[in-house]
């Protein structure tokens, strides 16, 4: 069989059919004459062969089972009937029976040619309810990631039926229902989780927060349903108020947009303006663009209304009619006509109470036409005539900005701030500071907005905060700003890419080794199996691999030295439990496990001196107990990968290391690693997940006989320079991880 035939990608296959094929093959082998074990008569062999032939002709499983049972009782030293009874029990789902038969088979005939297969099947059957529970939780998590909520709910429900006194399954069921927006049902499962996690304070706090959020969601949904009902009855004002109520419960662009549209239906311009401004601040690009269109219309209406509402004592003064015409033209986008009207208004009288506004509006028209210096002259005239003219400092600050007179622009924005705490003015000042590379001051200017509860101008403030962090080379600060934008769905594609780069790190461990080694990345458009196949075909073996999320590709390390007898690989969306068990049965062991955004990539290898192997899933609260239990059974950590909220750990009875220690830390545990190295421990495994670093180290050779080098590189760039340099000095890659750290909270 070529390696290509052993690569698996996609579904689980026909497990039951394969089992029966094995049964048939073994029966046929018996007909051909399986060697007898122990002092067994030829009569026993003949009876066994007849039982096989009867089964093949009739297909009667019950009859075959009865015949093999009689043989096992009549000839207690004859192992073969026990093996077939184990197969039959396994196929029927009688796990305890199957375990008993396979164990008796191995006790009776440890050197039998089927002993390896029996051992593998026994290992697979000994999966406990706890392990089955963990596997189902993993399946539920994978289904949630894929968006298959009904499947996730099904897996979580089955897990809950196995362990009804544990809180994990109800919470996964709740998460599936939350995605489906079934708030009331989700709340029921959260309450169950709270009830079952009474001894876990951290989980209790998290679940109570979730319960609070779900209660809020129900309240929001009630408010939205009420608003939609009022809107359908054409009660637009009441509908607008109801939408605003819902938007205040959960600030978001679409709901504010609906409030604005309903206010617009009843000519409530000021309320509509505020709602559309919030929609622009909080909505995605589509919602924001629609809200901007509506806002332009509303502002024109407000302008017209303002012109119509001039004080009675100035209505009949010279220039007022022209001023009104200019306002209407400007708000309807006819800037040239507006400019002409304002010039007529200014020319008619030397001074009147409206004179400052005439100059300000003519300056506004000139500014829109790109005549910035002329506009500034008009704004200055308006400031001399009436310094408190509403809106004057905004337009003059814009003119100063266009002329790169940043100090003067900042002065006008400060004047606006003296008249009230205006978030928009703060953001404008901060942006001026960014242009002048005054990064620290820019951050200070918007920090209160960034860290506050109000959403007004928070998008712009977060963008400034991120830009200031980048200018200061403050990774945490930049990440905070971009993270808020990402969580709210307001980040652009380039901002999301930048955030991913900031979160990306490389971890590299190199060890003295004389084996040849090479490194490259998957170039088969995201199909790592094709890259594995190419390496195998040229006589190489895969030793390490990791998923690089920033570049969306797999980095693969290989060697041409004969370290394995054979390798097989699986690349599936679901965890390949059955595939692994089949691999165990045929003499393979797990030598690599990694996760991409959507797939498991599992590598199994056959080699000399392989030990017994198993794996488990455990969350951070269960991890210590699981590892302690595993260690007590003589198992050592082989592979570790994080699949939230669980850690997936492979353990094996064979290890080149002695005593083992491990650490789970919130930050990369550099000092802990150094202390352990002084005690002659060496890094075996490094993994990141759930905001924590997992490091396993094993006792190595005598002190000084084996040096190691570790690098924690907080950079998205692949560490080519470090690898090439150490390769030349006789070091080889023994651990390589591309890490994407969690998004920080503000």
MINU-78555 format. One record per residue (C-alpha): residue in three letters; x, y, z. Coordinates in steps of 0.05 Angstrom, whole numbers, padded with zeros to 5 digits, always signed. Example, Ala and Ser with C-alpha at 12.3 -4.5 7.8 and 13.67 -1.06 7.14 Angstrom:
ala+00246-00090+00156 ser+00273-00021+00143 
This chain:
unk+00000+00000+00000 unk+00029+00068-00019 unk+00027+00125+00030 unk-00022+00161-00015 unk-00073+00106-00001 unk-00064+00117+00073 unk-00079+00191+00073 unk-00148+00207+00098 unk-00187+00270+00084 unk-00262+00281+00096 unk-00312+00234+00127 unk-00305+00178+00177 unk-00317+00121+00128 unk-00358+00058+00139 unk-00332+00036+00206 unk-00382-00020+00217 unk-00370-00049+00147 unk-00295-00049+00159 unk-00305-00085+00225 unk-00344-00140+00191 unk-00291-00146+00137 unk-00240-00158+00192 unk-00284-00211+00222 unk-00292-00247+00154 unk-00217-00244+00140 unk-00201-00274+00208 unk-00252-00329+00197 unk-00222-00346+00130 unk-00153-00347+00161 unk-00179-00398+00209 unk-00203-00442+00151 unk-00133-00439+00122 unk-00105-00462+00189 unk-00087-00411+00242 unk-00031-00440+00285 unk-00057-00470+00349 unk-00035-00441+00415 unk-00027-00485+00476 unk-00044-00559+00480 unk-00105-00559+00435 unk-00129-00620+00397 unk-00140-00622+00322 unk-00213-00632+00337 unk-00216-00561+00366 unk-00187-00533+00302 unk-00237-00572+00260 unk-00296-00548+00301 unk-00271-00476+00295 unk-00266-00483+00219 unk-00337-00512+00216 unk-00364-00454+00257 unk-00331-00405+00209 unk-00360-00440+00148 unk-00429-00442+00179 unk-00426-00368+00192 unk-00402-00352+00122 unk-00460-00392+00092 unk-00515-00370+00139 unk-00493-00302+00165 unk-00525-00320+00231 unk-00486-00279+00283 unk-00522-00309+00343 unk-00506-00380+00319 unk-00433-00361+00308 unk-00428-00330+00377 unk-00458-00392+00408 unk-00410-00438+00371 unk-00348-00397+00391 unk-00372-00394+00464 unk-00379-00470+00466 unk-00309-00477+00436 unk-00280-00429+00488 unk-00311-00469+00545 unk-00292-00537+00516 unk-00220-00517+00500 unk-00199-00464+00551 unk-00127-00463+00523 unk-00150-00445+00453 unk-00146-00369+00442 unk-00176-00359+00372 unk-00250-00366+00392 unk-00239-00312+00445 unk-00212-00263+00392 unk-00273-00274+00347 unk-00321-00269+00406 unk-00288-00202+00422 unk-00301-00178+00351 unk-00373-00200+00353 unk-00385-00167+00421 unk-00352-00103+00396 unk-00396-00102+00334 unk-00458-00111+00377 unk-00437-00053+00421 unk-00425-00097+00483 unk-00363-00061+00505 unk-00352-00096+00572 unk-00359-00165+00539 unk-00311-00146+00483 unk-00259-00120+00533 unk-00264-00185+00572 unk-00255-00229+00511 unk-00196-00189+00483 unk-00162-00188+00551 unk-00171-00263+00560 unk-00143-00273+00489 unk-00081-00232+00506 unk-00071-00267+00573 unk-00076-00335+00539 unk-00035-00320+00476 unk+00010-00258+00484 unk+00053-00280+00426 unk-00005-00293+00378 unk+00000-00260+00309 unk-00064-00223+00325 unk-00039-00198+00393 unk-00021-00129+00367 unk-00089-00119+00336 unk-00124-00145+00399 unk-00084-00096+00441 unk-00103-00039+00396 unk-00177-00058+00398 unk-00174-00065+00473 unk-00144+00004+00480 unk-00199+00034+00437 unk-00253-00002+00477 unk-00227+00023+00543 unk-00250+00093+00530 unk-00286+00112+00594 unk-00351+00150+00601 unk-00309+00209+00622 unk-00268+00204+00558 unk-00331+00196+00516 unk-00359+00257+00551 unk-00296+00297+00533 unk-00299+00273+00460 unk-00372+00294+00454 unk-00355+00363+00482 unk-00299+00369+00430 unk-00349+00349+00375 unk-00398+00401+00401 unk-00344+00455+00400 unk-00323+00437+00329 unk-00396+00440+00306 unk-00404+00508+00338 unk-00342+00533+00301 unk-00371+00508+00235 unk-00437+00542+00251 unk-00475+00476+00254 unk-00514+00494+00317 unk-00565+00437+00314 unk-00508+00386+00312 unk-00471+00422+00368 unk-00535+00421+00410 unk-00543+00346+00396 unk-00472+00329+00418 unk-00478+00372+00480 unk-00544+00339+00498 unk-00514+00270+00491 unk-00454+00291+00534 unk-00503+00316+00587 unk-00538+00249+00587 unk-00471+00215+00602 unk-00450+00264+00657 unk-00514+00297+00682 unk-00479+00327+00743 unk-00428+00367+00704 unk-00437+00438+00679 unk-00397+00438+00614 unk-00449+00405+00569 unk-00507+00451+00589 unk-00463+00511+00574 unk-00446+00486+00504 unk-00520+00472+00492 unk-00534+00544+00514 unk-00481+00571+00467 unk-00513+00534+00408 unk-00581+00563+00426 unk-00551+00633+00434 unk-00525+00630+00362 unk-00596+00611+00341 unk-00621+00670+00383 unk-00665+00623+00425 unk-00654+00666+00486 unk-00706+00635+00532 unk-00683+00563+00520 unk-00610+00584+00526 unk-00626+00616+00593 unk-00654+00550+00618 unk-00589+00514+00603 unk-00548+00570+00634 unk-00589+00564+00698 unk-00574+00489+00697 unk-00500+00504+00689 unk-00502+00552+00748 unk-00536+00498+00790 unk-00483+00446+00772 unk-00421+00490+00781 unk-00433+00512+00852 unk-00363+00491+00873 unk-00328+00530+00818 unk-00328+00604+00834 unk-00295+00626+00768 unk-00346+00588+00726 unk-00403+00614+00770 unk-00382+00685+00757 unk-00377+00673+00682 unk-00445+00639+00679 unk-00479+00692+00721 unk-00451+00745+00673 unk-00479+00704+00615 unk-00546+00698+00651 unk-00547+00773+00659 unk-00531+00783+00586 unk-00584+00734+00564 unk-00636+00768+00608 unk-00615+00833+00574 unk-00622+00800+00506 unk-00693+00778+00524 unk-00708+00849+00546 unk-00679+00876+00481 unk-00718+00826+00439 unk-00782+00846+00475 unk-00767+00920+00461 unk-00752+00905+00387 unk-00816+00865+00379 unk-00855+00921+00411 unk-00822+00973+00365 unk-00835+00930+00303 unk-00908+00923+00322 unk-00916+00998+00331 unk-00882+01011+00265 unk-00928+00962+00229 unk-00987+01001+00258 unk-00956+01066+00232 unk-00946+01093+00302 unk-00879+01120+00280 unk-00862+01166+00339 unk-00876+01111+00390 unk-00838+01061+00347 unk-00778+01108+00344 unk-00778+01115+00420 unk-00783+01039+00427 unk-00725+01028+00379 unk-00683+01078+00418 unk-00699+01041+00482 unk-00675+00976+00450 unk-00612+01010+00423 unk-00594+01037+00491 unk-00600+00967+00521 unk-00551+00941+00468 unk-00519+00998+00429 unk-00516+00980+00355 unk-00520+01015+00288 unk-00580+00980+00256 unk-00627+00993+00314 unk-00608+01067+00318 unk-00618+01071+00243 unk-00689+01044+00251 unk-00702+01095+00305 unk-00677+01151+00259 unk-00721+01128+00201 unk-00783+01128+00246 unk-00767+01197+00273 unk-00758+01220+00201 unk-00829+01196+00185 unk-00858+01247+00233 unk-00809+01304+00217 unk-00774+01299+00284 unk-00709+01324+00254 unk-00665+01335+00315 unk-00682+01266+00344 unk-00671+01235+00276 unk-00603+01270+00270 unk-00579+01242+00337 unk-00603+01172+00319 unk-00568+01172+00251 unk-00504+01198+00283 unk-00505+01139+00331 unk-00519+01092+00273 unk-00457+01119+00237 unk-00415+01111+00299 unk-00437+01040+00314 unk-00457+01009+00248 unk-00418+00971+00196 unk-00400+01004+00130 unk-00467+00988+00098 unk-00509+01015+00156 unk-00463+01075+00164 unk-00468+01094+00091 unk-00544+01090+00092 unk-00546+01131+00156 unk-00500+01184+00125 unk-00548+01192+00067 unk-00606+01201+00114 unk-00565+01248+00158 unk-00549+01294+00099 unk-00623+01299+00084 unk-00641+01313+00157 unk-00586+01366+00163 unk-00614+01401+00101 unk-00683+01401+00133 unk-00654+01429+00198 unk-00618+01483+00158 unk-00682+01502+00122 unk-00720+01503+00187 unk-00666+01547+00218 unk-00671+01596+00160 unk-00746+01597+00167 unk-00741+01609+00242 unk-00701+01674+00240 unk-00719+01723+00296 unk-00778+01767+00278 unk-00738+01831+00287 unk-00689+01812+00231 unk-00736+01778+00182 unk-00749+01843+00143 unk-00676+01868+00145 unk-00636+01875+00081 unk-00599+01812+00060 unk-00642+01762+00100 unk-00679+01736+00039 unk-00613+01724+00002 unk-00584+01691+00064 unk-00644+01643+00067 unk-00634+01626-00007 unk-00561+01613+00006 unk-00576+01566+00064 unk-00626+01526+00023 unk-00578+01521-00036 unk-00520+01499+00009 unk-00559+01445+00044 unk-00585+01419-00023 unk-00514+01415-00049 unk-00514+01474-00097 unk-00451+01508-00069 unk-00441+01558-00127 unk-00512+01584-00120 unk-00504+01588-00045 unk-00440+01629-00052 unk-00474+01678-00098 unk-00533+01686-00050 unk-00487+01698+00010 unk-00448+01750-00029 unk-00512+01787-00045 unk-00532+01785+00028 unk-00465+01814+00051 unk-00466+01868-00002 unk-00534+01895+00017 unk-00518+01922+00086 unk-00454+01939+00123 unk-00477+01913+00191 unk-00538+01879+00222 unk-00548+01825+00276 unk-00541+01771+00223 unk-00477+01798+00192 unk-00429+01748+00226 unk-00472+01690+00202 unk-00470+01717+00131 unk-00394+01715+00131 unk-00391+01647+00165 unk-00437+01615+00114 unk-00401+01647+00055 unk-00336+01621+00084 unk-00368+01552+00089 unk-00387+01554+00015 unk-00316+01577-00003 unk-00287+01520+00039 unk-00328+01469+00001 unk-00304+01499-00065 unk-00231+01491-00042 unk-00218+01566-00033 unk-00191+01555+00038 unk-00153+01621+00048 unk-00213+01662+00026 unk-00257+01620+00071 unk-00211+01633+00130 unk-00215+01709+00118 unk-00292+01705+00123 unk-00288+01663+00186 unk-00242+01714+00218 unk-00289+01771+00199 unk-00346+01732+00231 unk-00305+01722+00294 unk-00291+01797+00299 unk-00364+01815+00290 unk-00393+01761+00337 unk-00343+01712+00369 unk-00400+01668+00396 unk-00430+01653+00329 unk-00454+01581+00333 unk-00413+01532+00292 unk-00360+01584+00274 unk-00301+01550+00309 unk-00316+01483+00277 unk-00311+01509+00206 unk-00251+01554+00221 unk-00214+01495+00253 unk-00226+01455+00189 unk-00197+01512+00148 unk-00136+01516+00193 unk-00127+01440+00185 unk-00129+01445+00109 unk-00075+01499+00113 unk-00033+01455+00161 unk-00039+01508+00215 unk-00048+01455+00269 unk-00036+01499+00330 unk-00091+01547+00307 unk-00138+01489+00292 unk-00125+01459+00361 unk-00139+01527+00393 unk-00208+01530+00360 unk-00224+01459+00381 unk-00203+01477+00453 unk-00252+01536+00449 unk-00307+01487+00431 unk-00287+01443+00491 unk-00291+01502+00538 unk-00364+01509+00519 unk-00378+01435+00535 unk-00348+01365+00536 unk-00351+01350+00462 unk-00324+01281+00444 unk-00319+01300+00371 unk-00274+01359+00388 unk-00229+01314+00430 unk-00222+01264+00373 unk-00206+01321+00325 unk-00152+01348+00371 unk-00122+01278+00378 unk-00120+01269+00303 unk-00083+01335+00297 unk-00033+01309+00348 unk-00023+01245+00308 unk-00005+01286+00246 unk+00048+01321+00289 unk+00073+01255+00318 unk+00050+01276+00387 unk+00029+01204+00400 unk+00028+01204+00476 unk-00014+01268+00479 unk-00062+01240+00426 unk-00073+01178+00468 unk-00085+01219+00531 unk-00136+01262+00494 unk-00181+01203+00476 unk-00167+01155+00533 unk-00230+01174+00572 unk-00273+01161+00510 unk-00238+01095+00495 unk-00247+01070+00566 unk-00316+01100+00578 unk-00384+01067+00570 unk-00411+01117+00518 unk-00408+01095+00446 unk-00409+01166+00419 unk-00347+01176+00376 unk-00316+01113+00408 unk-00301+01084+00339 unk-00259+01145+00319 unk-00228+01148+00389 unk-00207+01075+00385 unk-00176+01086+00317 unk-00136+01144+00346 unk-00116+01103+00407 unk-00090+01047+00361 unk-00052+01096+00317 unk-00021+01129+00378 unk+00000+01060+00404 unk+00032+01043+00337 unk+00069+01110+00337 unk+00095+01096+00408 unk+00112+01024+00390 unk+00065+01004+00446 unk+00036+00938+00424 unk-00014+00932+00481 unk-00042+01001+00468 unk-00049+00989+00393 unk-00081+00921+00405 unk-00132+00951+00453 unk-00157+01001+00402 unk-00160+00951+00345 unk-00190+00897+00390 unk-00250+00941+00409 unk-00263+00956+00335 unk-00258+00882+00319 unk-00305+00860+00375 unk-00357+00911+00353 unk-00351+00891+00280 unk-00326+00960+00261 unk-00255+00943+00240 unk-00235+00949+00167 unk-00201+00891+00131 unk-00133+00925+00140 unk-00146+00936+00214 unk-00165+00863+00224 unk-00102+00842+00188 unk-00060+00888+00231 unk-00092+00861+00295 unk-00078+00790+00273 unk-00005+00809+00261 unk+00001+00840+00331 unk-00029+00778+00362 unk+00017+00731+00324 unk+00081+00702+00355 unk+00130+00647+00339 unk+00158+00598+00390 unk+00220+00559+00369 unk+00261+00506+00405 unk+00325+00479+00374 unk+00368+00421+00398 unk+00437+00394+00378 unk+00424+00337+00329 unk+00462+00308+00270 unk+00400+00291+00229 unk+00389+00328+00164 unk+00330+00376+00167 unk+00291+00420+00120 unk+00235+00470+00128 unk+00183+00499+00081 unk+00110+00518+00077 unk+00050+00485+00046 unk+00042+00510-00026 unk-00018+00468-00046 unk-00070+00522-00031 unk-00085+00501+00040 unk-00082+00425+00031 unk-00025+00402+00076 unk-00037+00329+00058 unk-00012+00343-00012 unk+00052+00373+00018 unk+00060+00313+00063 unk+00051+00267+00003 unk+00104+00304-00036 unk+00154+00298+00022 unk+00140+00224+00031 unk+00149+00211-00043 unk+00218+00242-00041 unk+00238+00199+00019 unk+00228+00250+00075 unk+00191+00244+00141 unk+00150+00300+00173 unk+00177+00317+00242 unk+00141+00383+00259 unk+00086+00426+00231 unk+00044+00486+00253 unk-00011+00529+00225 unk+00009+00601+00209 unk-00056+00640+00215 unk-00026+00706+00192 unk-00006+00679+00125 unk-00060+00625+00125 unk-00012+00567+00110 unk+00022+00508+00143 unk+00096+00510+00160 unk+00126+00440+00155 unk+00193+00412+00180 unk+00220+00347+00152 unk+00281+00302+00152 unk+00309+00250+00104 unk+00339+00209+00160 unk+00303+00143+00173 unk+00267+00160+00238 unk+00201+00125+00222 unk+00179+00063+00186 unk+00117+00095+00157 unk+00070+00155+00165 unk-00004+00168+00153 unk-00043+00233+00161 unk-00115+00257+00169 unk-00142+00327+00153 unk-00214+00334+00176 unk-00262+00386+00203 unk-00283+00338+00258 unk-00235+00305+00306 unk-00216+00239+00272 unk-00229+00193+00332 unk-00245+00131+00292 unk-00186+00142+00244 unk-00139+00146+00304 unk-00166+00082+00334 unk-00157+00046+00268 unk-00085+00073+00266 unk-00072+00046+00336 unk-00097-00022+00315 unk-00048-00025+00257 unk+00013-00004+00297 unk+00015+00072+00288 unk+00023+00125+00342 unk+00006+00199+00342 unk+00068+00242+00328 unk+00034+00307+00310 unk-00032+00343+00324 unk-00050+00414+00303 unk-00111+00457+00290 unk-00122+00507+00234 unk-00182+00554+00234 unk-00228+00497+00215 unk-00191+00430+00210 unk-00153+00379+00252 unk-00087+00356+00221 unk-00064+00292+00255 unk-00001+00254+00237 unk+00011+00182+00258 unk+00077+00144+00250 unk+00101+00073+00260 unk+00170+00063+00291 unk+00209+00017+00337 unk+00199+00017+00412 unk+00131+00050+00410 unk+00092+00047+00475 unk+00019+00046+00494 unk-00017+00110+00476 unk-00081+00146+00495 unk-00108+00217+00495 unk-00158+00260+00533 unk-00194+00327+00530 unk-00194+00371+00592 unk-00210+00443+00608 unk-00161+00484+00650 unk-00197+00465+00714 unk-00191+00390+00699 unk-00122+00390+00668 unk-00080+00380+00730 unk-00122+00321+00755 unk-00120+00288+00686 unk-00045+00296+00679 unk-00032+00272+00750 unk-00075+00210+00736 unk-00038+00198+00671 unk+00030+00206+00704 unk+00010+00156+00758 unk-00003+00105+00703 unk+00067+00115+00676 unk+00045+00158+00616 unk+00085+00217+00590 unk+00061+00277+00550 unk+00070+00267+00475 unk+00029+00322+00441 unk-00013+00381+00465 unk-00061+00426+00427 unk-00115+00475+00449 unk-00186+00468+00423 unk-00226+00517+00465 unk-00246+00509+00519 unk-00208+00443+00524 unk-00135+00422+00521 unk-00124+00359+00479 unk-00067+00318+00507 unk-00035+00255+00477 unk+00004+00211+00526 unk+00050+00151+00515 unk+00086+00101+00559 unk+00151+00112+00520 unk+00192+00176+00525 unk+00265+00195+00516 unk+00258+00239+00578 unk+00254+00219+00650 unk+00214+00255+00703 unk+00164+00306+00674 unk+00141+00375+00697 unk+00091+00423+00665 unk+00065+00493+00675 unk+00002+00531+00654 unk+00016+00606+00656 unk-00019+00671+00635 unk+00045+00697+00602 unk+00103+00661+00569 unk+00139+00629+00630 unk+00211+00648+00612 unk+00236+00648+00684 unk+00202+00581+00701 unk+00235+00550+00640 unk+00304+00577+00660 unk+00298+00550+00730 unk+00279+00482+00705 unk+00336+00482+00655 unk+00384+00492+00713 unk+00353+00428+00742 unk+00369+00391+00677 unk+00298+00394+00647 unk+00287+00405+00572 unk+00227+00432+00534 unk+00183+00377+00505 unk+00119+00414+00487 unk+00097+00486+00479 unk+00026+00508+00464 unk-00018+00570+00473 unk-00093+00573+00482 unk-00148+00605+00522 unk-00102+00662+00542 unk-00051+00615+00573 unk+00015+00581+00556 unk+00025+00507+00567 unk+00098+00483+00574 unk+00119+00411+00588 unk+00192+00394+00605 unk+00226+00328+00616 unk+00288+00307+00654 unk+00344+00298+00604 unk+00415+00270+00601 unk+00469+00291+00650 unk+00482+00364+00659 unk+00522+00395+00603 unk+00514+00336+00555 unk+00454+00366+00519 unk+00446+00440+00506 unk+00380+00472+00484 unk+00360+00539+00456 unk+00291+00570+00461 unk+00263+00632+00427 unk+00198+00667+00442 unk+00192+00713+00382 unk+00135+00763+00388 unk+00131+00774+00313 unk+00088+00749+00256 unk+00149+00740+00212 unk+00175+00669+00206 unk+00242+00662+00245 unk+00284+00643+00185 unk+00346+00679+00209 unk+00347+00642+00276 unk+00336+00575+00243 unk+00389+00583+00189 unk+00441+00607+00239 unk+00429+00550+00288 unk+00427+00498+00232 unk+00498+00518+00214 unk+00518+00505+00287 unk+00489+00435+00287 unk+00421+00450+00320 unk+00354+00422+00294 unk+00282+00444+00304 unk+00248+00403+00358 unk+00188+00449+00372 unk+00157+00501+00326 unk+00092+00537+00341 unk+00056+00595+00307 unk+00014+00627+00362 unk-00044+00675+00358 unk-00055+00706+00426 unk-00124+00725+00451 unk-00154+00793+00438 unk-00142+00837+00500 unk-00198+00869+00539 unk-00199+00944+00551 
